[in-house]
Amino acid sequence: MVYVTRRAHFSASHRLYNPNFSDEQNEAIFDKCNNPNGHGHNYVVEVTVKGIPDRQTGYVIDLKELARLLDREVIDKVDHKHLNLDVDFLQGIIPTAENLAIAFWGLLQPHISSGELHSIKVYESENNFVEYLGEPVSLIRHGLLNNKGVAV
């Protein structure tokens, strides 16, 4: 088996906040990440596809196609956005790196036509990242936030 990885970058802001918690609970759990106006990150996403190289091309997947797919299905939708407020597929989801990885898998997996999606890594900083391998996990949707980040 051969594993091929494509890396992409995006910048976005978010607020970690559960509208079912009190302000005190949100502050205790999410700390600085609960800033009512949000805060930003320069994210890195790594998408890994596994498979046997094609006999004609030697590719598991054409990296140009994987790059186009990653840009179209993920990066173009999240780059320079407020993840809580501007991104339709994240509405009502606490935009942790964990939840981003799960959501990105759902966007990409149906479009992988060569090889098999193996993992998605989301780096929130150079020290913190998550890896999702496609195990069944449901994204929990909470109350939606208005354009000021307040639960509605």
N, C-alpha and C positions, 0 to 999 in steps of 0.2 A: 504494500500500500504506500502511496506517495501523498504527502500533505503539502498543499500549496496555499500560501497566505497572501492576502492583499491588505495593506494598511491604508487608512484614510483618516483625515482630521476634520474636526468641526469645532466651532465655538458656540456656546449656548449658555443661557442662564436658566436657573430653576429655583424653586423653593421646595424644600422637603417639609411637608405639612400634611397631617391627616385631619380632615374636617370633623371627624368623629371624636377627636381628642380635645381636651381643654387647652387653652393657651399655655398653661403651666406644663401639661404633659408634652405638648409639642416642643416647648423650650427644653425640657429635660431630655427628651429623646433625640431631637434633631439639632439642638444647640445653635451654632452659628449658621447652619444650613437652613434654619427656619426663619431667616430674615424676611420680613413681610414683603420687601421689594425684590427679593431674590438675590442671587449671587451667581457669578459666572465661572466657567471652566473652559479650558482648551482640551477637548476630548480627543482621544485616539481610539479608533475602532480597527480591530483586526478580524478578518473573516477568513476562515480556513476551510478549504474544500479538499476532500480526500477521494482517491480513486486510483485506478490503473491507467498509466499514460496510454493515450490513443496510439495505435500502431502506425497511423499515417502521419500524425503531427507531433507525437511525443508529449502532447499536453494532457494533463488531467482536466484542466479547464483553461480556456484562453484568458489570460490575465487582463487583456484589454476589455474583454466582455465582462469579466467580473468587476473591473473598475467602473465600467459604465453602469452596470446593475447596482452596485453599491452607491454610486452617486445618485442615480435616478430614484431608487427605492428608499434610501435612508438620508444621505448627506444633504441633498437638495431640500429635504423636508425639515431638517433640524438645524442647519447651519445658520448662525446669527438669529436664532429664535429664542423666545422664552418657552421652555418646554412645557410648563403648566398651562400656558395661555394661548400659544400660537400653533401648537402641533395637534391636529385632529386625532391621530391615533393614540395620543397620550392623555386625552381628556379624562380626568377623574383618576388617573394613575399617579401614584407618588413616583416622581422621576428619579429614583435611585439608579445607580449604575446597574444593579441587578435587574431592575425592571426594564431598563433600556435594552440590555442584552436580550432579554426574552422577547421584547417587542420587535427588535431588529430581526431576530430569527424569523418571526412570523411574517415579516415583510419580504425577506430574502428567499427563504426556503422554497416557496412555490416556483421561483424563477430560476433555480439552479438546474440546468438541463444537462450538464456534463459533470460527472463526479457526484459526490454527495456532501452536503453541508455538514461539516464536522464540528466546528466551534465558532463562537463569536466572543471576542474579548473586547471589553470597554474599559479604557483607562480614563479615570476621572482626574488623575494626577500622575506624576511619575512614580509615586509610591503606592497608589491605590488602584487596583483593577479587579474586574470580575471576569470569569469565563463561564459561558453557558454552552452545554453540549447537546441541547435539544431534548432533554428529558421532559416529560409532560409536567408543566407548571402553568397554572392559570394566573393571569394578571388580575388583581383585585381592583375594581373601580370603586372609588369613594365619591362623595359628593363633589360636584363640579365647582370650580373657582371662577369668579367673575374676573373682569379685566384688571381688577386691583388686587387679585390674589386672595380674595375673601370667599369663603364657602357660600354657595347659593342653594 
